Amino acid sequence: MGGTSSAARETARPATTGRRGAVVAALMLSMALAALDATIVSTAVPQIVGDLGGFSVFSWLFSGYLLAVTVTLPVYGKLSDTFGRKPVLVAGSVVFLVGSLLCALAWNMGALIAFRIVQGLGGGALQGTVQTLAADLYPLKDRPKIQSKLSTVWAVSAVAGPGLGGVLAAYADWRWIFLVNLPIGAVALWLIVRHLHEPERETGTHARVDWAGALAVFACGGVLLTALVQGGVAWPWLSAPSLALFGTGLALVAVVVVVERRAAEPIIPGWVWRRRTIAAVNLALGALGLLMVAPTVFLPTYAQSVLGLAPVAAGFVLSVWTLSWPVSAALSQHVYRRIGFRNTAMLGIGAAALILFAFPFLPYPGQAWQPTLLMLLLGAALGLFQLPLIVGVQSTVGWAERGTTTASVLFCRQTGQTIGAAVFGAVANGVLAARLGGAGDLDSVTRALDSGIAPEATRRAISDAVHAVYLGASCAAALAFLVLLFLAPRKFPVLGD
């Protein structure tokens, strides 16, 4: 394959550990930090705004963090292939912890947003390197064990984050949301430094880093993702700011292509998209990120507004998929060993498409057990889809390409979520405008419902809007199925351990 780096030509061996269990514990703690930080702030927003002000820009507490994580993933992936996993994970953990401390010391909303971006710069290293090390530490037959553990950590953290944030904000101080990261991160960092030992690698020449490419990728991703995150929210889609950002982003895409073609060691090497297996998995998991927006963003609103559930009960309706997803992921090895990675993933995403398609046919207003059952089944289907693809694609590359490959997969999934939030937000608001004669978007309608003054027609309009989003999500699942069917090889070209 063209574009193979000097790192790929070196004698590379997997990481070894003095105590593998200690390193796995560190990886799980690091994953918990990354997962918690994406959700823990949400329930503390009223306290943060009440203390610091800046209500008009508080959404950047989330957007800034996620943007920084997403655009740094390819950079950290390449750096881990060049210099090893340990220095990247250690450096990323330090940046993340420094960002957490700075967030706790923030004096206004602008400072807090800036320090959240610093956190995100470290969070990108945590997410990508943890997933890569999980493949380094275990042979193919044992990788489902560690991946299912990481899936469980992510699922529990995603559910526990809002509750933990609310408790800390209500009974302590919102600054503890960030300070609690310090002892957890310090333990994880100590375990990595003490117990993870990567062997010496025989490099023929001094490693070169494509810093120009890294800067171009960072700028391009930041501009385009900002356009998607803020479009239709901070300004209309066809307004001057949106058009300027998208135009700048497209120009930067051309810059990235030119810079990466000339680089000796590109941050995003061409083989990531020239190899059928990696390209197919990237696109399929991008579609996964797209469809995940429907339940994670819109289901809680549906449960409260249409079903009339309290916030805690609405959260439970969503959280049940975190029970079935890790279990299904752990059991998926028994399926893909029989029928292969691609066919197992197609089975999972095909089932997910049918489950998502069934949601709009739920009766109005319906019972809480009905969407709960669908979410339980959806988690099982997606566990059967995601883990075989991650394990499979990591097994098609050697050590020196695994960081870049893993980062590209995670980058596509994160980008899919960002695109999904923009697209499905526009769909939901469009349906609401059509049903209510242009009387507001989903946020304003939800606030009206919370005040207890909204008529039945508004609840039906929200139900129709969420149904439309789920139909779109089922189309994204069908797209992932077609990508695997026509682009992915029937058998993944797995390398020996």
N, C-alpha and C positions, 0 to 999 in steps of 0.2 A: 504493500500500500504506500502511496506517495504521502509525503508530509510527516513521516516517522521521525521523531525527535531523537537527539543523541541519548536522551534518557531511555528511550525504547531500545537502543542498541547496547545498553550497558548490561552487565550481569546483575540482574535485580532479583532479590529474594524477598519473600514475605516477611512482615514484621515478626519478631520473636519477643517473648515476654518472660520476665522472671516469674510472674504470677498472672496468668491470663485472666483469671477471675477478677483480679483487682483492676485490670485495664478495662474489662467489660463493664465493671461497676462505674468506672470513670466515664466511659462512653455513654452509659445510661443517664448519669447525672448531667453530662453535657447536653444530651438530647433533651432532658427535662428542662434545662435552662432555656434552650432555644424555643421549645414548644410553649412553655409557660409565658415567655415574654411576648409572644404574639397575641395572647388573650388576656393576661392578668390585668392589664391597664383598663380594660373596657368598663368594668363596673365602678372604677374609681374616678371616672371622668368628672362627675359633679363636684367631688371634693377638690380635685386638681384645679378645675376652672374657678371654683369658689375661692381658692387660695391665690392662684396666679393670674386669673383673668384669661383673656385670649380665647373666648368661646368660638369666635369666627374661624379660627385656624386649628382648633384642637384635633381635627381629623388627621392632621399631619403627624400626630403622635403615633398613629398606626401606619399611615402611608409612608412616612419617612423611614421608619424601621424596615418595613417590608421592601421598599425600593433598594435600600442599602444592602440587605441580605441578597436580593435577587441579582443585582448587577455585579456583586463581588463573587458569586459562585464560580463562574468560569475562571476568574483570576486565581482563586485559591486552589481550584482543581489542578491547574497547570503548575502552580508553585509546589503543590504536594508531590506531583510527579517529578519535579526537578530537584527539590531539596529534601524530600521525605515528608511523611505525614506528621511526625512528632513536632518539628519546629513550627509547622503551619498551625497545628492544633494548639500548641502552647502560646504562640503569638496571638492567635485569634481569641483564646480564652482571656489573655491579659487585656486585650483591647475591649472585650465584652465587659469584663469586671470594672475596668476604668470607666467605661461608659455608664455602667450601673451606678457607680459612686457619684459620678458627675450629675446624673439624673436626680439622685437624692439631694444634691446640693443646689439644684436649679433655682434661680431667683425670679424667673418669669417664664411665660409660655415659649417665647422664642428660644431661650436657653435650653429649656427642656426638650424642644423639638430637635435642636442641634445635637444634644447629647444622646437622644434616641437614635439619631443617625449614626453616631459613634458606636452605640451598642450594636446596631445593624451591621456595621463594618466587621465587628467581631463575630456576630451571629452567622454570617455567611461562612466563615471558617468552621464554626461548630457543626453546622448542618452537613456540609459537603464532606468534611474530613472524617466525621464520625461514621457516616455511611460507607466511606471508602475503607476505613480501618476495619469495619465489621467484615468486609470481604477479605481483607488481608489476613485476618486472624484465624479464619476458619476455612477448611476445604469445602468444596462444592456441596458435599453431602450433609454438612453440618451448618451451612449458612442460613437455612430457614430458621434455625433456633435463635441465632442472634438477631436476625431481622425481625422475627416475631416479637422478641423482647423489646426492640426499639419501637416497633409499631405500638406495643402496649403502653410504653412510656409516653409516646406522643399522644395516644388516645386519652389516657388518664390525665395528662397535663392539659390537654385542650379542654377537657370537661371541668377539671378542678380550677383552672386559671381564673375564670370570672368569679367563682365563689371565693377563692382565696383573696383575690384583689378586693372584693367587697368587704370581707371580714377585716382585712388590714386597714382599709380606709375608714371603716366605721368605728373600730375599737382601738386602733393605734394611730397611725398617721399614714397618708398616702405615700410618703417617702420610704416607708418600710417595704413597699412593693418592689423597690429597686435594691434596698439594702439587704433583703433576704437572699439576693443572688450571691452576695459576697462569701458567706461561709460555705454554701453549696459549691460554688465555683472554685473556691480555694481547695476544698477536698478533692474535687475532680482533677484540678491542676496538679496537686501533689501526687496523686496516684499515677497520672500520666508521666510526670517527670521521674518518679521513683521506679515504676515498673515496666514502662514501655521502652524496649530496646530494639532499635532498627539496626540491622547489620550494615557494616561498611559497604558502600557501593563503588564499584570500579568504574570510574568515569575517565574517559580518555582525554577530554578537554574541559576547560573551565565552563561551568554551566552559564548559559546566557539567558537573561530574562527579557521578554518582550514588553518593556515598560510602556513603549508608545502604543502598542496594541492594547495593553491593560487600560491605559487612559482612554483610548478611543472606545473600547467596549463599555467602560464605565459611563462615559459621557453619552454615548448612543442609547444605552439601556436606560439611563436616568431620564433622558429627555422623552423618549417614547413612553415609558411607563408613567411618567408624570402626566403626559397628555391623556393617557387612558384613565388614570386614577381621578384626575380633576375634571376631565371633560364631562359635561352634563351635570356637574356638581357645583364647581366654583364658577364655571362659565358655560354657555351653550356650546354644543358640539361644533357648530359652524361659525363660531365667533373668531375674532382675530387671534386671541391667545391660543385657541385650539389649532387653528390652521398654521400659526407660526411654529408651535411646538412640533406638530407632525411634519411640517416641511423641514425643520431643522433636524429632526430625527432621521428622516429619509436621507438627507445629505450626509449625516454622520454614518449611516449604514454604508454608503459608498466609501467613506473614509476608512471604516473598519475593514472593508474588503481589500482596499488597496494596501493598507498597512500590513494586514495579516498575510497577504500574498508575498510581500517582500521580506517578511520576518523569517529569520533562520529557525526560531523556536516560537511559533505563533501561540497566542493565548487560546484561540479557538482554531485548532488545526483543521484542515480540509477533510481529513479522514473521518471526522465525527459525522459528516453528512454524506460522505461517499460510501461508507459501509452500510449495506442494507439493514443489518440488524440494529445498529445503533440509531440510524435515522428513523426506522420504524418505531422503535421504543420511545425515542424523543417525541415524535408526533403523537403516539398513543397516550403517553403520560401528559402531554400538553392538553389533550382532550379530557383526560381525567381531571386536571386542574380546572378546566372549563366547567365540567358538569358538577364538581363539588360545590360550586357557588350556590346552586339551587337549594340544597338542604342547609348548608352552614349559614347562609345569609338570610334566606327567605322563610325557612320553615319556622323559626321562632316567632316571627311576625304572624304567620298563618295560625300557629297554635294559640297565640294570645288573642288575635283579632277575630278570627273566624270560629275557633273552637271555644273561646272564652276561658282559656286556662290561665292560671297564675304564672308569673315568670319562672318559678322553680319547676312547676309541672311542664311548662313549655320547654325548658332546658332538658328535662328528662326525655321528652319525645325525640329530641335530636341526639341525645347522648347514647341511646341504645345501640347505635351503629358502632360505637366504640367498644361494645362488648363482643359483637359478632365478627368485626373486622380482624382483630388479632388472632382469634381462634381459627377463622378460615385461612388466614395467612399461614399459620403454623401447620395446618393440615394440608396445605396446597402441595407440599412436596410429594405426598402420596399420589397426587393426581399427575403432576408434571413428570414424575419419573416413569409413568405409564404412557402418557400421550404427548409429552413434550411441553416446552415452555410456551410456544405460540398457541397451541390448541387449548391449553389450560387458561391462558389469558383471554382467548376468544370466548371460551365458555363463560368466564366471569363477566366480561363486559357485555356479552350478549344478554345474560340474565339481568345485568344492571339496566340495560336499555329497556327491557320489558317492564321492570319494576318502576322505573322513572315514568314510563309511558302510562302505567296504571294509575299514577297519582291523580291526574286530572279527572279520572272517572270515580273518585271517591264522592259519596253523597254530600250534599250541603245541608246543614253544617257538619254532620257526621259525628262520629265518636272518636275519642282520643286514641283508642287502641288501633284504629285503622291506619293512620300515618305511622304510629309506633311500630306496627308490624312491618310495614313497608321499609322503614328505616333499618330494622333488624335484618331483613332480607338483603337490603342494599349493602350494608356493611359486609355481610358474608360474600356477596358477589364481588365487591371491590377488593376484598382480601385475596380472593382467588385470581384477581386480575393483576394487581400491582406487584405483589411480592415475586411471582414467577418472572415478571419482566425485569425487575431490578436484579434479582439473583442471576437470571439468564444473561443479561447484557454485561454484567460485571465479570461473568465467567468466560466471555469471548475475548477478553483482552488480558495482557500481561500486567505485572505490577506497575510498570512504567507508563502505562496508559490508563490505568484504572481511575485515578483521581480526575483526569480530564473527562473520562466517560461518565463517571458518576455525577460530576458537576453539571454536565450538559443535560442529563436526565432531570436533575432537580431544577435546573434553570428553566427548562421547558415546562415543567409542572407549575412552578411559581408564576411564570409568564402567563400560562393558561388561566390561572386563577385571577390574575389581574385583568386579562381580557374579558373573562367571564363576568367579573363584577361590573365592568363597564357595559358590556353588551346586554346582560340580563337586567341590569338596572334600567337601561333604556327601554327594554321590552316591558318590564313591569310598569314603569311610568307611562308608557304609551297606552297600555291597556287601561290603566286607571283614568287617563285623560279621556279616552274614548267612552268609557262607561259613565264617567261623572261629568262629561261635558267640559273637560279641561280644568276641573276643580282641584288642582294640586298634584303633587307627586307622592310617592309611597311614604316618605318621611313625614310630610305634613298631614297626610291622611291618618297615619298611625298615631301622631300626636293628638289628633281630634278624637280618635277612638279611646285613647288613654284618658281623655277628659270626660268621657261618658256622654258626649253630646252627638255622636255620629249616628246617622240613621242606618237602618238595615241595608239600604242600597249600597252604602259604603262598604259594609262587610262583604257583601256579594262581589263588589268590584275588586276588593283585595283578594278574595278567593279566585276570581277569574285571572287576576294578574299573576298570582303564584302558580296557578295551573299552566299558564302560558310559559312561565319560566321552566317548569318541569318538562314541558314538551320540548323546549329548546335543549334542556339537559339530556333528554333521551336521544335527540339528534346528535349531540356531541358523543354520546356513548356509541351510537351507530357508526359515527365517523371513525372512532377508534377501532371498532370491529373491522371496518373496511380497510383501514390502514394495515392492520395485522394480516388480513386475508390476502391482500394484493401486494404488499411491500415486504413484509417480514418473511425470511426464509422458513420453510416448513420445519427444518431442524436448525437450531442455533449452532454456529460453529464453535463449540465449547473447547477451550484449551485444557490440557492436563494440569492438575494441581501442582 
